[in-house]
């Protein structure tokens, strides 16, 4: 039996899909994850389940110290683990991409420098160090421009600015996003580059060995002109002329070769206009989120199964069907609380629609109960069935519920009792709200309403209640 170390991100969409593919192929999975290293020991997790994916050298040392037996491959589920997977493959003498090549394509600044040096079409770009005033670059900029975080994926931290005022705002927002998402934000700074007009396309491919095979070329019919660049619609096969599709594949292959990528999945994003083909990115991973599911129709297997077959050197009997397929992602227009969904059955009954997935994987009829600020924040469905949110793999040891910020005392007690009795959650976290009309919950510095806390404890027991609001050293609990 082949044995694969699989790097499972706690916030990944596709953990279950990879585990299902491994079961189908009779591949033994050695799981590694990035759970909180402070909480993991209390949960009874081994050190290999609390790796810092964003500290690949440190994480690799932990894996090599903890792992038992031989491995046939190391595979990352998504972008967060690709550098660690490459480093481990190198140290274990397994096939894979060189770690330096993965780092090169992950970093937008380094990648832009590679494109410029190798004479690809490349927008003018500038590095803005942390703390530097973006207005110092204005004489060198040609608006509109795009402000980008250095190493984030999925259009996070990518904002268009059409003038100097918008630039200052965009830089502030992207710095905040990057500081929360990347622990090296202070050292990285940002990239500011010219906006590239044109239609956008996505290439999904596989390198083996060093030769790029296109699995699909996706059209993105919606214009992606900013100021934000949320993904919306992907459709394949592309309507581009065959000759232009071939050129896109050739440009992506040339980038892979020059960057040093050698094997595994490849995801590329390009823009096409009258000047030619502009490479936005080439990543050493497969398409993000659940979009890869639309390819099962063409591949005759899931994308995850194809990737696993490739890394363990199994045959790739691609025998899918023809036709077209697509996926539509509906952007969230503003920050809000999800209360429910209407018209799901109607959408599912439309000819050609094969599935509708609600972010987080929770069932719509269950989520509809999330009213009046009642935000379950659950990672398991009743009975312990994984909900598909990516945090509830088979290795997740506990379940928690979040806050109920706008409920009366009796309602909180009743809700707490109902969720605990149903087995959906293991504990209730009580936090303070700034005021009944305020949306701020937590971080207020205000003490609990102790009457409510006492009521909940009397009803469900102290071992099931976590107090999190306004606690100081004068409060002691036995």
N, C-alpha and C positions, 0 to 999 in steps of 0.2 A: 504494500500500500504506500502510495506517495504521501509525503508529509510536508505541509506548507505552514509557515509562520504567517498568520494573517493579522495585519495591523488594523484593529477595529476602532474607529473614532467614536466616542460616546455620543456625538451629535450627528453621526453619519446617517444618511438615508438608506444605504444599500447593504448594511450588514447582513440582514436576513437573506437578501438575494444571493450574496456570496456564500453564505452558509448552506443555503439550499442547493446551490450549484456543486459545492464540495460533497454534499451527501449523495447527490446524483452520480457523481464521478467516483465515489468511494475514495475520496481524498481525505486523509486525516488532517484536521485543522488544529494547529497550536495557536491559541488565541493570545493576543497581546492588545492592550488598550491603554487609554490615557485618562483613566479615572483620577480623581484628586488624590495626590499622594498623602495628604493629611488624613483623609477619611478611609482610604483603602484598608489600612491595617484593622480598623474597627469593623470593617465589613468582612474581614477574613480573606481579603484578596492578596494574592502573591505579588511581589514587586513588579513582575512582568505585566501586571494589569494596571499599573499606575505609572506608566512611562511618560516622560516629557517628549512628545513627538517633535516639539520645536527646539529640543536640545539633543540633536541626533547623536553626538559623540557620547554624551552621558547616558542616553537611553540605550545605545548599542552596547556599552560596557555592562549595563544591567542585564540585558538580554543574554549576552554571552556568558555571564556569570550564572544565570538562573536556568538556562535552557538545558534540557536533557535529551540525549539522542541526536541523531542526524536529521538534517532538513534537506529537502529537495529544492525548495524555493522560498523566497520571502516576498510577500505581496502586500501593498498598501491599498486599502479600500478607496481612499480619496486623497486629495491634494495634501492634507495635513501630514500624511505619513510617508510621502514618496521619497523624501531625502533620507529618512531613517532606513527605509527599505533598501535603497541603493547602497548605503553605507554598510548595512549588515550583509548584503549580497557580496560586496567586495571582501569584507573580513572573513566570510565563510567560504569564499571561493566559489560562489554560486553564480549562475548566469543572471544578467541584469544590466542596468544602466550604470555607468560610472557616477559616483556621487557628485563629482565636480560638474558633470554635464547637467544633472538634475538641478543643482544650485544655479547654474547659468541661465536656464530657461525659466526658473521660478521667479527670479529677481527682474522686475521690469526694466530697471536701469541697466543692468548688465546685458539683458537681452537686447535692448535698443542699441547699445554700443556694438554688439555683435552684428546686428542687421546693418548698421551704418558702415562698419568696417568691411563687411562682405558685399557691399554694393546692392543690397536689397532696397526697394522703395521703403523709405523710413521718414516719418515726420520729424521736423526739428523738435528737439527735446532739451530740457534743462533739469538739473538736479537742484532741489531746494532743501538745504539742510534744515534740521529741526531748529527752531528758534529764529531763523532768518526771515525778515520781512519780505513777503512775496512781491511787494511793490518795487523792490530793487530790480526785479527782472522785467518789469513792464517795458522798458525801452527795447528789449530784445525779443519780446513776444509779438506774435501776430494773431490777434483774436479772430475767431473763438479758439480757446485752448481747452485741454482736458487735464484735470488734476487727478493723479493716481497714487494710491498707496503702492508700496514697492512689491509686496509679496502676497497680497490677498487675491482670492479668486471669486468667481460668481458675481462679478460686477460690484463687489463691495469696495467702497472707497474710490469710486470713479465718478467724477462730477464735471460737467462742462461749465465753462465760464465764458461769457460773451463780452465782458468788459472788466475794468479794473476793480470795481466794487464787487462784482460777482466773483472775481478771482480771490479776493480777500476772504469772502464768506466760504467759498469752496475749500480753500486751504485750511481754514479753521475746522470745517466739518470733517474733512478727510483726515486731518491730524488727530481729531478726537476718535474717529473710527479706528484708525491704525493703532493708536495708543491702547485701545481696549483689546484689539485682536492680535497684536504682535508684540511680544515682550521686548523685541529689539527696535521698537519704533524710534526711540531717541537717537540711535545710531544710524538708522536707515534714511530718514528724511523722506521726501516725496519726489515724484516725477511730474513735470508739467510739459505737455507736448501739444503740438498743433492738432486741432481736430481734423479728422480725415472724413470728408463727405463720401457718400456712396452706400451701396447695399452691402449687407453683412451676411457671411456664410460660415458654417461650421463644418469641419472635416473630422470624421471619426475614423481612426486607422489603427493598424498594428504593424509594428516593426519586427521582422524576423527573416534572417539575421541581418540587420542593418538596412533591409529593403522595406520600404513603406507600402503597405497594401491599404487601399481605401475601402473601408467597410460601408461608409455612407457619407454623402455630402448633403448637408441640410441647408435649405433656403430659410431665411428669416424674413418673411413677407412684410412685417411691420417695420416702418422706418425707425432706426435707432439713432436719433439725433440729440438726445439728452433733454434736459440737463442731467437726468439720471439714465442709466442704461439697463433697466430691468429686462431680463429675458421674457419674451412673450410666446411667439409661435415658432416652432421648428417643423419643417416639412421635408420629407425625402421620398423619392429621388429629386434631385435638383432640376429646375427647368433651364439652367444655364446650358448653352451649347456644349457639346461634348468636348470640343477642342479647348474651351476655357476651363472646363472641369479638369481636363488633363494637366493644364498649366498650373492650376491651383495645387493639384497633387504633387507636381514636380517641384514647385516652390517649397511646399511643406517638407518634402523629402530632402531637399537641399539644406533647409534649416536644420533638420534632425542630424544630417551628416556633419555639418559644420559645428553644431553645438556639441556633438559627441554622443548623442543618443544612439543606442544600439539595439534595444529589444523592448518588447512590451507594448502596452496601449499608448496611443498618441491622440491628443485632442488639440485641434487647431482652430483658430478664429481668424478670418480674413475679411478685408473690405475690398470691393472692386469698384473702380470708377474709370473715367476716360484715360487716366494716367497709367492704369494697370492694376496689379494685385498687391495689396498692402497686407503684410503679415502683422496681425495684432498680437497673437500669442501662439506658441506651440508648447504644450504641456505634456509631461511624461505620465499621463494618467488618462483614464477614460472620461467620457462625458459625465457631468455632475448630476446630482439629484436622481430622479427616477426617469429621466429622459431616455436612458438607454433601453428601457423596456420596449420602446416602439421598434427596436431593431430585431427583436426575436422573430418577427414575421419574415424578415429577409434572411436572417442567419440560420434559421431552423433550430435555434437554441438561444438561451439568454446570453446577453453580452458578458455577464459574469462567468458563465460556463465557458465561453470562448476564451476569456482571459486566463481562467484557471487551466484550461487545456494547453494553452500556449506555455505557461510557466512550468508545467510539469511534463512538457514534451509529449503530450498526447496528440493523436491525429485531429485535424480540424475538418470534419466532414460538413462543410457549409452547404446546406441544401434547402434554402428557404424558398418562399414563394415570391412572385412578382407583386406588382401593385404599388400603392403609395401608403405612407403612414405619417403621422404627425403627432405633435404634442403641443398643448397650449398651457402656459403658465400664467395665471392671473395675478398681476402685481397687486400688492396691498396699497391702497391710495394714501393711507395715513395710519398713524399709531392708534390702536384701539383694542378693545376686548372682543373676542369672538363669541357671539351669542348663539349662532346657529346658521342653518342654510335652508333655503327654500328652492324648490324646483329640481331637486336632485334626480328624482325618478324620471322627470321629463327629459333631462339632459341625457340620462343613461339610455333612454328609449330612442334617441335619435339614431337613424341608420348609420353605421360606421363607427359609432362611439363604442369603444371596447372597455372603457373604465373611467371612473372619476375618483381622484384621490384628494382627500382633504389633508392639508399640511398637518403633520403630527400623527396621521393615521387613525385618529380617534373616530368612532362611528358618529355620523351626523346626529342621530337621535339621542346619543349620549351627550354630545357637545351642546345640544339645544338646552340642556339643563343648566348651562353656565349662564345664569342670569344675575342681574343686579350686582355685578362685580364678583360673583362666585366663580373663581378661576381655579379649577381643579389642578391644573399643571401635572396631570397624571402621566406616568410612563408605562403603566400596565392596565389592561382592561380587567373587568371582573373575572376572577378565576385564574389570573396570572398569565393570560394570553398576551404575547407581545403586541403592542399597538402599532409598531412600524416606525416609530419616531426616531429610531437609531440609538436611543439611550437605553433601550430595554432588550439588549441581547440576552442570550441564555445565561450570561455571567453576571447580570445585574442582581445584587443581593437584596435590595430593599426598595420600597416604594414610598413616596411621600406626597402629601398634598400641600398646596400653597395657601395663600391668604384669602379670607372672606372679608373684604374691607368695609362693606356697606350693609351689614346685617345687624339686626337687633340681637340682644342676649339670647332669647329663646331660639331664634333662627340659627345662630352659630352652634348652640348646643345640639340642636336637632340635626343639622347638617353633619357635624362632627360624628355624632352617633351613627347616622345612616351610612356614611362612608366607611367607618371602621367596621360596623357590623357586616357590611357587604364584602369585606375583604379587599376592597379596592386600594386602600391605603393602610400604612402601618402607624402613622402619627399625624397629628395636626399641629401646624405652626401658627401661633398667634402673634401678630405684629400690630404696631400702632399706626393709626392714620392721623394725619395732620389735623384734619377736620372732616366732618361728615360730607361736606361739599368738595373737599379736595381729592384729587386723584393720586396724591403722593402717599404711598404706603411703604413704610420702612425708611430708616435713615432720618426719622423726624426728631429723634432725641426725646420723644415724649414717652411717659410711662404708660403701661397698660391701664385699661379700666379693669381693676382687680376683681370687680363683681362679675364681669363677664368671664374672666379667666377662671375664677373659683367655680362658676356655674358649669363650665366645660369640664373642669377636673372632677367635680362631683358626679357628673353624668358618665364620663368615659374612663376616668382613672388618670392618675398623675403620670404613669409611665408612658402614656400615649400623647402627651402634650409637650410641645416645645414653646417656651416663652422667648420672644425675641425683641421686645420693645422697651426701651428706656430702662434697662436693668443697670443697676449700679452696685458698688461694693457693699452697700448697707443691706442689700437683700440677700438672705441666705436660705437655701432650700435643702431639706433633708430628703 
